[in-house]
Amino acid sequence: MTGSLGRTVVMFGSRLLTRGAQVASFVVLARALSPVDFGHYGVITSAIFLVGIGGHLGLRPAAAWAIGQRVHGAGNIASTLLLAWPVLTALACVTLAVFGLLSVDQTPSARAAIALATSSILLIALAQGVFLGRGQTGCFALSESVPRAGAAVLVCAAWLAGAITLELALLLFAVSFAAVAVPAVVLMFRGTGDRRPVVHAFPSMIRMGLLFAVSLALVMAQGRVGLFFLAAIDAHDLSGQYFAAQRASEMFLEVATALGLVLFSDAARSASPDVAVRSAARAAVRLFLVFCAIGLAAMPFTPLLVDVLLGADYAASAPVLRILLLGIGFAAATRVMNHVVGGLGRPWASGAIALLALTVNVVLCAWLVPRHGASGAAVAMVAGQALATCAYFALVVRGWRVPVRDLMPAPGALRRLAYAISGWLAIAIRREL
């Protein structure tokens, strides 16, 4: 547990640096671009991440599992992944083209930026599979944080030079990831022995990886589906407001993401799945309660947060952020459990839960977005996350036979948390009145 805690701290530090860099570029772009251009930026970069991360066909977690369970050596897996990278890049770019996000209507530099970002994100993701399988938290953390930090530096420099445009923002986004891709490959092979590709293992990795990829893509789509619905009805101004609120809410979730990644690495290398899932579920319950308290505490101050971070043009995103903060506990628990269940070699279970939650999200978006805009998209997202959280804990209790009492904190701790939340809300309500 001490080792996991230390690696969680390292991962959280990296995520904190990553999020700080993203906040800097996020604030600069939100203020320098119009809400319409910012909405376009959000749609394009979200799609790049979806195909860049999901487009590796789940080979990142499949590689981590194969290395962690000692099915194949790290060098063999690394060489195999490198051979697959050009093919995966081509498939990802075709996917973007099919959905009109990589087209001849764009300028050549914009198309080049989108293709470069997609290929670089894919290569980094494949290298991260080796890092997770070997328990190399530091390498993983660097590959996550350095591209975002580089993007922040480049965006701020361009802003100071008065040169920020949508096309330049996309180019800087691509360059920041491309600059890290080659060092990530070098780190992926460092310290490995036999580096011969295991081509014969590729079909089995793809079969398992596809389940991982589907699960991951569905989870990532939870936060983006509302954005795409808003873009589909040509509400690009509302897309910018929703994207701003959604990204702001994610700033609170870095601890959950860091813990989830560490627990995934532990689960992939664990010889006792029952112990791993029991420990992870207990952590997820505690994170759920803590983040519920954080969300409730922050809700009264959403207008101030939006004004400080984004400016007056994004005042309409404050109600959206308030809704997302209401469901932040569900988001935290879901992030942890998705990583752990996948790391235990059951990506089909995570995929089924994510599909159920996404279906609810899509149905509610189709109903609510035309009527309530960005707020409707936020309600749909929270509802999907709440359903996913309930499904994960039902899986733990029924599938792994973990008693509910083993997951809950001590009654005294629950009482203290309830008193703290009620007291804070009383103060907030009194201030509002």
TORKOL-4160 file (C-alpha; in steps of 0.2 Angstrom, whole numbers, padded with zeros to 4 digits, m for minus):
433
<pt num="1" X="0000" Y="0000" Z="0000"/>
<pt num="2" X="0014" Y="0012" Z="0004"/>
<pt num="3" X="0022" Y="0009" Z="m0014"/>
<pt num="4" X="0005" Y="0012" Z="m0022"/>
<pt num="5" X="0003" Y="0028" Z="m0011"/>
<pt num="6" X="0020" Y="0034" Z="m0016"/>
<pt num="7" X="0017" Y="0031" Z="m0035"/>
<pt num="8" X="0000" Y="0039" Z="m0033"/>
<pt num="9" X="0008" Y="0055" Z="m0026"/>
<pt num="10" X="0020" Y="0055" Z="m0041"/>
<pt num="11" X="0006" Y="0052" Z="m0053"/>
<pt num="12" X="m0004" Y="0066" Z="m0045"/>
<pt num="13" X="0010" Y="0078" Z="m0045"/>
<pt num="14" X="0012" Y="0075" Z="m0064"/>
<pt num="15" X="m0007" Y="0077" Z="m0066"/>
<pt num="16" X="m0007" Y="0093" Z="m0056"/>
<pt num="17" X="0007" Y="0099" Z="m0067"/>
<pt num="18" X="m0002" Y="0094" Z="m0082"/>
<pt num="19" X="m0018" Y="0102" Z="m0076"/>
<pt num="20" X="m0009" Y="0118" Z="m0072"/>
<pt num="21" X="m0002" Y="0119" Z="m0089"/>
<pt num="22" X="m0019" Y="0115" Z="m0097"/>
<pt num="23" X="m0027" Y="0128" Z="m0086"/>
<pt num="24" X="m0014" Y="0141" Z="m0092"/>
<pt num="25" X="m0017" Y="0137" Z="m0111"/>
<pt num="26" X="m0036" Y="0134" Z="m0107"/>
<pt num="27" X="m0038" Y="0152" Z="m0100"/>
<pt num="28" X="m0027" Y="0160" Z="m0113"/>
<pt num="29" X="m0037" Y="0152" Z="m0128"/>
<pt num="30" X="m0054" Y="0155" Z="m0120"/>
<pt num="31" X="m0049" Y="0174" Z="m0119"/>
<pt num="32" X="m0040" Y="0175" Z="m0135"/>
<pt num="33" X="m0052" Y="0165" Z="m0146"/>
<pt num="34" X="m0071" Y="0169" Z="m0148"/>
<pt num="35" X="m0083" Y="0157" Z="m0140"/>
<pt num="36" X="m0087" Y="0150" Z="m0158"/>
<pt num="37" X="m0068" Y="0147" Z="m0162"/>
<pt num="38" X="m0065" Y="0140" Z="m0144"/>
<pt num="39" X="m0080" Y="0128" Z="m0147"/>
<pt num="40" X="m0072" Y="0122" Z="m0164"/>
<pt num="41" X="m0055" Y="0120" Z="m0155"/>
<pt num="42" X="m0064" Y="0109" Z="m0141"/>
<pt num="43" X="m0073" Y="0098" Z="m0154"/>
<pt num="44" X="m0057" Y="0095" Z="m0165"/>
<pt num="45" X="m0045" Y="0092" Z="m0150"/>
<pt num="46" X="m0058" Y="0081" Z="m0142"/>
<pt num="47" X="m0060" Y="0071" Z="m0157"/>
<pt num="48" X="m0041" Y="0069" Z="m0159"/>
<pt num="49" X="m0040" Y="0063" Z="m0141"/>
<pt num="50" X="m0054" Y="0050" Z="m0144"/>
<pt num="51" X="m0046" Y="0043" Z="m0160"/>
<pt num="52" X="m0028" Y="0045" Z="m0154"/>
<pt num="53" X="m0032" Y="0036" Z="m0137"/>
<pt num="54" X="m0046" Y="0024" Z="m0143"/>
<pt num="55" X="m0037" Y="0022" Z="m0160"/>
<pt num="56" X="m0023" Y="0011" Z="m0152"/>
<pt num="57" X="m0037" Y="m0003" Z="m0152"/>
<pt num="58" X="m0033" Y="m0005" Z="m0133"/>
<pt num="59" X="m0015" Y="m0011" Z="m0136"/>
<pt num="60" X="m0010" Y="0001" Z="m0122"/>
<pt num="61" X="m0019" Y="m0009" Z="m0108"/>
<pt num="62" X="m0017" Y="m0025" Z="m0117"/>
<pt num="63" X="0002" Y="m0023" Z="m0117"/>
<pt num="64" X="0002" Y="m0018" Z="m0099"/>
<pt num="65" X="m0007" Y="m0033" Z="m0095"/>
<pt num="66" X="0004" Y="m0045" Z="m0105"/>
<pt num="67" X="0020" Y="m0037" Z="m0098"/>
<pt num="68" X="0013" Y="m0037" Z="m0080"/>
<pt num="69" X="0007" Y="m0055" Z="m0081"/>
<pt num="70" X="0024" Y="m0060" Z="m0089"/>
<pt num="71" X="0016" Y="m0067" Z="m0104"/>
<pt num="72" X="0029" Y="m0058" Z="m0115"/>
<pt num="73" X="0044" Y="m0048" Z="m0112"/>
<pt num="74" X="0044" Y="m0029" Z="m0112"/>
<pt num="75" X="0056" Y="m0027" Z="m0126"/>
<pt num="76" X="0046" Y="m0040" Z="m0137"/>
<pt num="77" X="0030" Y="m0030" Z="m0133"/>
<pt num="78" X="0038" Y="m0013" Z="m0137"/>
<pt num="79" X="0044" Y="m0019" Z="m0154"/>
<pt num="80" X="0027" Y="m0026" Z="m0158"/>
<pt num="81" X="0019" Y="m0010" Z="m0154"/>
<pt num="82" X="0031" Y="0001" Z="m0164"/>
<pt num="83" X="0027" Y="m0010" Z="m0179"/>
<pt num="84" X="0008" Y="m0007" Z="m0177"/>
<pt num="85" X="0010" Y="0012" Z="m0175"/>
<pt num="86" X="0009" Y="0017" Z="m0193"/>
<pt num="87" X="m0006" Y="0006" Z="m0197"/>
<pt num="88" X="m0015" Y="0013" Z="m0182"/>
<pt num="89" X="m0011" Y="0031" Z="m0187"/>
<pt num="90" X="m0018" Y="0028" Z="m0204"/>
<pt num="91" X="m0034" Y="0021" Z="m0197"/>
<pt num="92" X="m0036" Y="0035" Z="m0185"/>
<pt num="93" X="m0034" Y="0048" Z="m0199"/>
<pt num="94" X="m0047" Y="0039" Z="m0210"/>
<pt num="95" X="m0059" Y="0040" Z="m0195"/>
<pt num="96" X="m0057" Y="0058" Z="m0193"/>
<pt num="97" X="m0059" Y="0061" Z="m0212"/>
<pt num="98" X="m0075" Y="0050" Z="m0211"/>
<pt num="99" X="m0083" Y="0062" Z="m0198"/>
<pt num="100" X="m0077" Y="0078" Z="m0207"/>
<pt num="101" X="m0064" Y="0083" Z="m0195"/>
<pt num="102" X="m0050" Y="0080" Z="m0207"/>
<pt num="103" X="m0055" Y="0087" Z="m0224"/>
<pt num="104" X="m0050" Y="0096" Z="m0240"/>
<pt num="105" X="m0060" Y="0111" Z="m0233"/>
<pt num="106" X="m0047" Y="0114" Z="m0220"/>
<pt num="107" X="m0030" Y="0123" Z="m0224"/>
<pt num="108" X="m0015" Y="0112" Z="m0227"/>
<pt num="109" X="m0007" Y="0117" Z="m0211"/>
<pt num="110" X="m0023" Y="0113" Z="m0201"/>
<pt num="111" X="m0024" Y="0096" Z="m0209"/>
<pt num="112" X="m0005" Y="0093" Z="m0205"/>
<pt num="113" X="m0007" Y="0098" Z="m0187"/>
<pt num="114" X="m0022" Y="0086" Z="m0185"/>
<pt num="115" X="m0013" Y="0072" Z="m0193"/>
<pt num="116" X="0003" Y="0076" Z="m0183"/>
<pt num="117" X="m0006" Y="0077" Z="m0166"/>
<pt num="118" X="m0015" Y="0061" Z="m0170"/>
<pt num="119" X="0000" Y="0051" Z="m0174"/>
<pt num="120" X="0010" Y="0058" Z="m0159"/>
<pt num="121" X="m0003" Y="0055" Z="m0146"/>
<pt num="122" X="m0005" Y="0037" Z="m0153"/>
<pt num="123" X="0014" Y="0034" Z="m0152"/>
<pt num="124" X="0014" Y="0041" Z="m0134"/>
<pt num="125" X="m0001" Y="0030" Z="m0129"/>
<pt num="126" X="0008" Y="0014" Z="m0135"/>
<pt num="127" X="0024" Y="0018" Z="m0125"/>
<pt num="128" X="0013" Y="0021" Z="m0110"/>
<pt num="129" X="0007" Y="0003" Z="m0111"/>
<pt num="130" X="0025" Y="m0003" Z="m0108"/>
<pt num="131" X="0027" Y="0010" Z="m0094"/>
<pt num="132" X="0012" Y="0003" Z="m0085"/>
<pt num="133" X="0016" Y="m0015" Z="m0087"/>
<pt num="134" X="0033" Y="m0012" Z="m0080"/>
<pt num="135" X="0026" Y="m0001" Z="m0066"/>
<pt num="136" X="0037" Y="0014" Z="m0072"/>
<pt num="137" X="0026" Y="0028" Z="m0065"/>
<pt num="138" X="0039" Y="0041" Z="m0067"/>
<pt num="139" X="0040" Y="0038" Z="m0086"/>
<pt num="140" X="0021" Y="0037" Z="m0088"/>
<pt num="141" X="0020" Y="0054" Z="m0078"/>
<pt num="142" X="0033" Y="0062" Z="m0089"/>
<pt num="143" X="0024" Y="0057" Z="m0105"/>
<pt num="144" X="0008" Y="0064" Z="m0099"/>
<pt num="145" X="0013" Y="0080" Z="m0092"/>
<pt num="146" X="0027" Y="0086" Z="m0103"/>
<pt num="147" X="0016" Y="0088" Z="m0119"/>
<pt num="148" X="0003" Y="0098" Z="m0110"/>
<pt num="149" X="0016" Y="0109" Z="m0102"/>
<pt num="150" X="0025" Y="0112" Z="m0119"/>
<pt num="151" X="0008" Y="0117" Z="m0126"/>
<pt num="152" X="0005" Y="0129" Z="m0112"/>
<pt num="153" X="0022" Y="0137" Z="m0115"/>
<pt num="154" X="0019" Y="0139" Z="m0134"/>
<pt num="155" X="0001" Y="0145" Z="m0132"/>
<pt num="156" X="0006" Y="0159" Z="m0119"/>
<pt num="157" X="0021" Y="0164" Z="m0130"/>
<pt num="158" X="0010" Y="0166" Z="m0145"/>
<pt num="159" X="m0003" Y="0175" Z="m0135"/>
<pt num="160" X="0010" Y="0187" Z="m0129"/>
<pt num="161" X="0016" Y="0190" Z="m0147"/>
<pt num="162" X="m0003" Y="0193" Z="m0152"/>
<pt num="163" X="m0003" Y="0179" Z="m0164"/>
<pt num="164" X="m0016" Y="0167" Z="m0157"/>
<pt num="165" X="m0028" Y="0160" Z="m0170"/>
<pt num="166" X="m0038" Y="0144" Z="m0171"/>
<pt num="167" X="m0026" Y="0137" Z="m0184"/>
<pt num="168" X="m0011" Y="0141" Z="m0174"/>
<pt num="169" X="m0018" Y="0134" Z="m0158"/>
<pt num="170" X="m0020" Y="0117" Z="m0167"/>
<pt num="171" X="m0003" Y="0118" Z="m0174"/>
<pt num="172" X="0005" Y="0122" Z="m0156"/>
<pt num="173" X="m0006" Y="0107" Z="m0149"/>
<pt num="174" X="0002" Y="0095" Z="m0162"/>
<pt num="175" X="0020" Y="0101" Z="m0160"/>
<pt num="176" X="0019" Y="0099" Z="m0141"/>
<pt num="177" X="0015" Y="0081" Z="m0143"/>
<pt num="178" X="0026" Y="0077" Z="m0157"/>
<pt num="179" X="0041" Y="0084" Z="m0147"/>
<pt num="180" X="0038" Y="0070" Z="m0134"/>
<pt num="181" X="0034" Y="0055" Z="m0145"/>
<pt num="182" X="0052" Y="0051" Z="m0149"/>
<pt num="183" X="0059" Y="0052" Z="m0131"/>
<pt num="184" X="0044" Y="0041" Z="m0126"/>
<pt num="185" X="0050" Y="0028" Z="m0138"/>
<pt num="186" X="0068" Y="0029" Z="m0131"/>
<pt num="187" X="0061" Y="0026" Z="m0113"/>
<pt num="188" X="0050" Y="0012" Z="m0119"/>
<pt num="189" X="0065" Y="0002" Z="m0125"/>
<pt num="190" X="0077" Y="0007" Z="m0111"/>
<pt num="191" X="0083" Y="m0007" Z="m0100"/>
<pt num="192" X="0074" Y="m0021" Z="m0110"/>
<pt num="193" X="0082" Y="m0037" Z="m0116"/>
<pt num="194" X="0075" Y="m0047" Z="m0130"/>
<pt num="195" X="0068" Y="m0034" Z="m0143"/>
<pt num="196" X="0061" Y="m0046" Z="m0156"/>
<pt num="197" X="0043" Y="m0042" Z="m0161"/>
<pt num="198" X="0031" Y="m0056" Z="m0156"/>
<pt num="199" X="0020" Y="m0055" Z="m0171"/>
<pt num="200" X="0011" Y="m0071" Z="m0167"/>
<pt num="201" X="0004" Y="m0063" Z="m0151"/>
<pt num="202" X="m0003" Y="m0049" Z="m0160"/>
<pt num="203" X="m0021" Y="m0057" Z="m0164"/>
<pt num="204" X="m0023" Y="m0061" Z="m0145"/>
<pt num="205" X="m0018" Y="m0044" Z="m0140"/>
<pt num="206" X="m0030" Y="m0036" Z="m0153"/>
<pt num="207" X="m0044" Y="m0047" Z="m0146"/>
<pt num="208" X="m0041" Y="m0041" Z="m0129"/>
<pt num="209" X="m0036" Y="m0024" Z="m0134"/>
<pt num="210" X="m0052" Y="m0020" Z="m0144"/>
<pt num="211" X="m0062" Y="m0023" Z="m0128"/>
<pt num="212" X="m0050" Y="m0011" Z="m0119"/>
<pt num="213" X="m0052" Y="0002" Z="m0133"/>
<pt num="214" X="m0071" Y="0001" Z="m0134"/>
<pt num="215" X="m0072" Y="0003" Z="m0115"/>
<pt num="216" X="m0060" Y="0018" Z="m0115"/>
<pt num="217" X="m0068" Y="0026" Z="m0130"/>
<pt num="218" X="m0085" Y="0025" Z="m0122"/>
<pt num="219" X="m0078" Y="0032" Z="m0105"/>
<pt num="220" X="m0070" Y="0047" Z="m0114"/>
<pt num="221" X="m0086" Y="0050" Z="m0125"/>
<pt num="222" X="m0096" Y="0052" Z="m0109"/>
<pt num="223" X="m0088" Y="0070" Z="m0107"/>
<pt num="224" X="m0089" Y="0074" Z="m0125"/>
<pt num="225" X="m0105" Y="0068" Z="m0132"/>
<pt num="226" X="m0114" Y="0084" Z="m0126"/>
<pt num="227" X="m0101" Y="0094" Z="m0135"/>
<pt num="228" X="m0105" Y="0085" Z="m0151"/>
<pt num="229" X="m0124" Y="0086" Z="m0149"/>
<pt num="230" X="m0122" Y="0105" Z="m0147"/>
<pt num="231" X="m0111" Y="0106" Z="m0162"/>
<pt num="232" X="m0124" Y="0096" Z="m0172"/>
<pt num="233" X="m0137" Y="0109" Z="m0169"/>
<pt num="234" X="m0125" Y="0123" Z="m0174"/>
<pt num="235" X="m0124" Y="0130" Z="m0156"/>
<pt num="236" X="m0106" Y="0133" Z="m0157"/>
<pt num="237" X="m0107" Y="0147" Z="m0144"/>
<pt num="238" X="m0115" Y="0135" Z="m0132"/>
<pt num="239" X="m0102" Y="0122" Z="m0137"/>
<pt num="240" X="m0089" Y="0134" Z="m0131"/>
<pt num="241" X="m0098" Y="0137" Z="m0115"/>
<pt num="242" X="m0101" Y="0118" Z="m0112"/>
<pt num="243" X="m0083" Y="0114" Z="m0116"/>
<pt num="244" X="m0076" Y="0127" Z="m0104"/>
<pt num="245" X="m0087" Y="0121" Z="m0090"/>
<pt num="246" X="m0083" Y="0103" Z="m0093"/>
<pt num="247" X="m0064" Y="0106" Z="m0093"/>
<pt num="248" X="m0066" Y="0116" Z="m0077"/>
<pt num="249" X="m0075" Y="0102" Z="m0068"/>
<pt num="250" X="m0061" Y="0090" Z="m0073"/>
<pt num="251" X="m0048" Y="0100" Z="m0064"/>
<pt num="252" X="m0056" Y="0093" Z="m0048"/>
<pt num="253" X="m0053" Y="0075" Z="m0053"/>
<pt num="254" X="m0034" Y="0074" Z="m0055"/>
<pt num="255" X="m0033" Y="0063" Z="m0039"/>
<pt num="256" X="m0045" Y="0051" Z="m0045"/>
<pt num="257" X="m0036" Y="0049" Z="m0062"/>
<pt num="258" X="m0019" Y="0047" Z="m0054"/>
<pt num="259" X="m0026" Y="0034" Z="m0042"/>
<pt num="260" X="m0035" Y="0025" Z="m0056"/>
<pt num="261" X="m0019" Y="0024" Z="m0066"/>
<pt num="262" X="m0009" Y="0017" Z="m0052"/>
<pt num="263" X="m0022" Y="0004" Z="m0047"/>
<pt num="264" X="m0023" Y="m0001" Z="m0065"/>
<pt num="265" X="m0004" Y="m0005" Z="m0065"/>
<pt num="266" X="m0006" Y="m0014" Z="m0049"/>
<pt num="267" X="m0021" Y="m0024" Z="m0055"/>
<pt num="268" X="m0012" Y="m0029" Z="m0071"/>
<pt num="269" X="0002" Y="m0036" Z="m0061"/>
<pt num="270" X="m0008" Y="m0043" Z="m0047"/>
<pt num="271" X="m0008" Y="m0062" Z="m0043"/>
<pt num="272" X="m0024" Y="m0060" Z="m0032"/>
<pt num="273" X="m0038" Y="m0051" Z="m0041"/>
<pt num="274" X="m0050" Y="m0052" Z="m0026"/>
<pt num="275" X="m0038" Y="m0042" Z="m0015"/>
<pt num="276" X="m0035" Y="m0029" Z="m0029"/>
<pt num="277" X="m0054" Y="m0026" Z="m0032"/>
<pt num="278" X="m0058" Y="m0025" Z="m0013"/>
<pt num="279" X="m0044" Y="m0012" Z="m0010"/>
<pt num="280" X="m0049" Y="m0002" Z="m0026"/>
<pt num="281" X="m0068" Y="m0002" Z="m0022"/>
<pt num="282" X="m0064" Y="0004" Z="m0004"/>
<pt num="283" X="m0053" Y="0018" Z="m0011"/>
<pt num="284" X="m0067" Y="0022" Z="m0024"/>
<pt num="285" X="m0080" Y="0024" Z="m0010"/>
<pt num="286" X="m0069" Y="0036" Z="m0001"/>
<pt num="287" X="m0066" Y="0046" Z="m0016"/>
<pt num="288" X="m0084" Y="0047" Z="m0020"/>
<pt num="289" X="m0088" Y="0054" Z="m0003"/>
<pt num="290" X="m0074" Y="0066" Z="m0003"/>
<pt num="291" X="m0078" Y="0073" Z="m0021"/>
<pt num="292" X="m0096" Y="0074" Z="m0017"/>
<pt num="293" X="m0091" Y="0086" Z="m0002"/>
<pt num="294" X="m0079" Y="0095" Z="m0014"/>
<pt num="295" X="m0092" Y="0098" Z="m0027"/>
<pt num="296" X="m0105" Y="0104" Z="m0014"/>
<pt num="297" X="m0093" Y="0116" Z="m0007"/>
<pt num="298" X="m0088" Y="0123" Z="m0023"/>
<pt num="299" X="m0105" Y="0125" Z="m0031"/>
<pt num="300" X="m0109" Y="0142" Z="m0023"/>
<pt num="301" X="m0094" Y="0149" Z="m0030"/>
<pt num="302" X="m0095" Y="0144" Z="m0048"/>
<pt num="303" X="m0099" Y="0162" Z="m0055"/>
<pt num="304" X="m0083" Y="0168" Z="m0046"/>
<pt num="305" X="m0073" Y="0153" Z="m0053"/>
<pt num="306" X="m0079" Y="0156" Z="m0071"/>
<pt num="307" X="m0076" Y="0175" Z="m0070"/>
<pt num="308" X="m0058" Y="0172" Z="m0063"/>
<pt num="309" X="m0053" Y="0158" Z="m0075"/>
<pt num="310" X="m0063" Y="0163" Z="m0091"/>
<pt num="311" X="m0069" Y="0180" Z="m0090"/>
<pt num="312" X="m0086" Y="0188" Z="m0093"/>
<pt num="313" X="m0089" Y="0180" Z="m0110"/>
<pt num="314" X="m0091" Y="0163" Z="m0102"/>
<pt num="315" X="m0103" Y="0169" Z="m0088"/>
<pt num="316" X="m0116" Y="0157" Z="m0096"/>
<pt num="317" X="m0106" Y="0142" Z="m0091"/>
<pt num="318" X="m0108" Y="0145" Z="m0073"/>
<pt num="319" X="m0124" Y="0135" Z="m0071"/>
<pt num="320" X="m0117" Y="0121" Z="m0082"/>
<pt num="321" X="m0102" Y="0120" Z="m0070"/>
<pt num="322" X="m0113" Y="0119" Z="m0055"/>
<pt num="323" X="m0122" Y="0104" Z="m0062"/>
<pt num="324" X="m0106" Y="0095" Z="m0066"/>
<pt num="325" X="m0100" Y="0098" Z="m0049"/>
<pt num="326" X="m0115" Y="0090" Z="m0042"/>
<pt num="327" X="m0110" Y="0074" Z="m0050"/>
<pt num="328" X="m0091" Y="0075" Z="m0048"/>
<pt num="329" X="m0092" Y="0061" Z="m0035"/>
<pt num="330" X="m0099" Y="0049" Z="m0047"/>
<pt num="331" X="m0086" Y="0054" Z="m0060"/>
<pt num="332" X="m0072" Y="0051" Z="m0048"/>
<pt num="333" X="m0078" Y="0034" Z="m0043"/>
<pt num="334" X="m0081" Y="0029" Z="m0061"/>
<pt num="335" X="m0063" Y="0034" Z="m0066"/>
<pt num="336" X="m0056" Y="0023" Z="m0052"/>
<pt num="337" X="m0067" Y="0007" Z="m0055"/>
<pt num="338" X="m0065" Y="0008" Z="m0074"/>
<pt num="339" X="m0046" Y="0007" Z="m0073"/>
<pt num="340" X="m0046" Y="m0007" Z="m0060"/>
<pt num="341" X="m0059" Y="m0018" Z="m0069"/>
<pt num="342" X="m0049" Y="m0016" Z="m0085"/>
<pt num="343" X="m0033" Y="m0020" Z="m0076"/>
<pt num="344" X="m0040" Y="m0036" Z="m0069"/>
<pt num="345" X="m0042" Y="m0042" Z="m0087"/>
<pt num="346" X="m0061" Y="m0039" Z="m0088"/>
<pt num="347" X="m0062" Y="m0025" Z="m0101"/>
<pt num="348" X="m0079" Y="m0032" Z="m0107"/>
<pt num="349" X="m0087" Y="m0028" Z="m0090"/>
<pt num="350" X="m0080" Y="m0010" Z="m0091"/>
<pt num="351" X="m0086" Y="m0009" Z="m0109"/>
<pt num="352" X="m0104" Y="m0015" Z="m0105"/>
<pt num="353" X="m0106" Y="m0002" Z="m0090"/>
<pt num="354" X="m0099" Y="0012" Z="m0101"/>
<pt num="355" X="m0110" Y="0008" Z="m0115"/>
<pt num="356" X="m0125" Y="0008" Z="m0104"/>
<pt num="357" X="m0120" Y="0024" Z="m0096"/>
<pt num="358" X="m0117" Y="0032" Z="m0113"/>
<pt num="359" X="m0133" Y="0026" Z="m0120"/>
<pt num="360" X="m0142" Y="0035" Z="m0106"/>
<pt num="361" X="m0131" Y="0050" Z="m0109"/>
<pt num="362" X="m0135" Y="0050" Z="m0128"/>
<pt num="363" X="m0154" Y="0048" Z="m0125"/>
<pt num="364" X="m0155" Y="0062" Z="m0112"/>
<pt num="365" X="m0144" Y="0073" Z="m0124"/>
<pt num="366" X="m0156" Y="0070" Z="m0138"/>
<pt num="367" X="m0170" Y="0076" Z="m0127"/>
<pt num="368" X="m0163" Y="0089" Z="m0116"/>
<pt num="369" X="m0150" Y="0098" Z="m0128"/>
<pt num="370" X="m0163" Y="0105" Z="m0140"/>
<pt num="371" X="m0173" Y="0112" Z="m0125"/>
<pt num="372" X="m0160" Y="0117" Z="m0112"/>
<pt num="373" X="m0144" Y="0118" Z="m0122"/>
<pt num="374" X="m0127" Y="0116" Z="m0112"/>
<pt num="375" X="m0136" Y="0113" Z="m0096"/>
<pt num="376" X="m0146" Y="0099" Z="m0103"/>
<pt num="377" X="m0129" Y="0091" Z="m0109"/>
<pt num="378" X="m0122" Y="0093" Z="m0092"/>
<pt num="379" X="m0138" Y="0084" Z="m0084"/>
<pt num="380" X="m0136" Y="0070" Z="m0096"/>
<pt num="381" X="m0118" Y="0068" Z="m0092"/>
<pt num="382" X="m0121" Y="0067" Z="m0073"/>
<pt num="383" X="m0135" Y="0055" Z="m0076"/>
<pt num="384" X="m0124" Y="0043" Z="m0086"/>
<pt num="385" X="m0110" Y="0044" Z="m0073"/>
<pt num="386" X="m0121" Y="0041" Z="m0059"/>
<pt num="387" X="m0128" Y="0025" Z="m0067"/>
<pt num="388" X="m0110" Y="0019" Z="m0071"/>
<pt num="389" X="m0105" Y="0021" Z="m0053"/>
<pt num="390" X="m0120" Y="0011" Z="m0047"/>
<pt num="391" X="m0116" Y="m0003" Z="m0060"/>
<pt num="392" X="m0098" Y="m0004" Z="m0054"/>
<pt num="393" X="m0102" Y="m0006" Z="m0036"/>
<pt num="394" X="m0116" Y="m0019" Z="m0040"/>
<pt num="395" X="m0102" Y="m0028" Z="m0050"/>
<pt num="396" X="m0091" Y="m0028" Z="m0035"/>
<pt num="397" X="m0104" Y="m0034" Z="m0023"/>
<pt num="398" X="m0112" Y="m0047" Z="m0034"/>
<pt num="399" X="m0098" Y="m0052" Z="m0045"/>
<pt num="400" X="m0083" Y="m0052" Z="m0033"/>
<pt num="401" X="m0094" Y="m0056" Z="m0018"/>
<pt num="402" X="m0087" Y="m0041" Z="m0008"/>
<pt num="403" X="m0099" Y="m0037" Z="0007"/>
<pt num="404" X="m0105" Y="m0019" Z="0007"/>
<pt num="405" X="m0100" Y="m0017" Z="0025"/>
<pt num="406" X="m0082" Y="m0020" Z="0019"/>
<pt num="407" X="m0083" Y="m0005" Z="0007"/>
<pt num="408" X="m0090" Y="0008" Z="0019"/>
<pt num="409" X="m0080" Y="0020" Z="0030"/>
<pt num="410" X="m0083" Y="0019" Z="0049"/>
<pt num="411" X="m0099" Y="0027" Z="0054"/>
<pt num="412" X="m0090" Y="0041" Z="0064"/>
<pt num="413" X="m0081" Y="0046" Z="0048"/>
<pt num="414" X="m0098" Y="0047" Z="0039"/>
<pt num="415" X="m0106" Y="0057" Z="0052"/>
<pt num="416" X="m0091" Y="0070" Z="0052"/>
<pt num="417" X="m0092" Y="0072" Z="0034"/>
<pt num="418" X="m0111" Y="0074" Z="0034"/>
<pt num="419" X="m0109" Y="0087" Z="0048"/>
<pt num="420" X="m0096" Y="0096" Z="0037"/>
<pt num="421" X="m0106" Y="0096" Z="0022"/>
<pt num="422" X="m0122" Y="0102" Z="0030"/>
<pt num="423" X="m0113" Y="0116" Z="0039"/>
<pt num="424" X="m0105" Y="0122" Z="0024"/>
<pt num="425" X="m0121" Y="0122" Z="0014"/>
<pt num="426" X="m0130" Y="0131" Z="0028"/>
<pt num="427" X="m0116" Y="0145" Z="0027"/>
<pt num="428" X="m0118" Y="0146" Z="0008"/>
<pt num="429" X="m0137" Y="0147" Z="0008"/>
<pt num="430" X="m0136" Y="0161" Z="0022"/>
<pt num="431" X="m0124" Y="0170" Z="0011"/>
<pt num="432" X="m0135" Y="0169" Z="m0004"/>
<pt num="433" X="m0150" Y="0175" Z="0006"/>
